[in-house]
Amino acid sequence: MIVVRIEHSVPNFEKWKQAFDNDPADRKGSGVRRYQVLRLQDDPNYVMIDLEFEGIGPAEDFLRTMQRIWDGPAKAIMQNPRARIADRVEVKEL
C-alpha cells in the first residue's frame, strides 16, 4: 500500500475543511482508497492528511494534481503544503 502524507498550516480549519470536503482533486476518481485527516493537539491549525493508494502511479498523478491546486486557488486556505510518498510497511492493531 502506498501512502501520500500531506502536511500544511491553515489559517482557518473550518474553511479549509469545507474546501477539502468539496474534493477538488476527485480523490476517489484519482485512486484514493482511504484517507484520514489529523490535526496537531498543540496547533489545531496544522493539518496532516494520509491518503492510501494501491500503487505508485496513481499516487504520483494525484500529487501532480495537488500541485496545480496548491499553485492556484488553494493558496488562500493553506500555507506551505508539503507532500511525501511512503510505502506502508506494517500495520498492527493492539
Summary of the structure (lengths in Angstrom):
residues: 94
radius of gyration: 13.2
end to end distance: 20.2
largest distance: 42.1
contacts: 239
relative contact order: 0.31
helix: 32%
strand: 33%
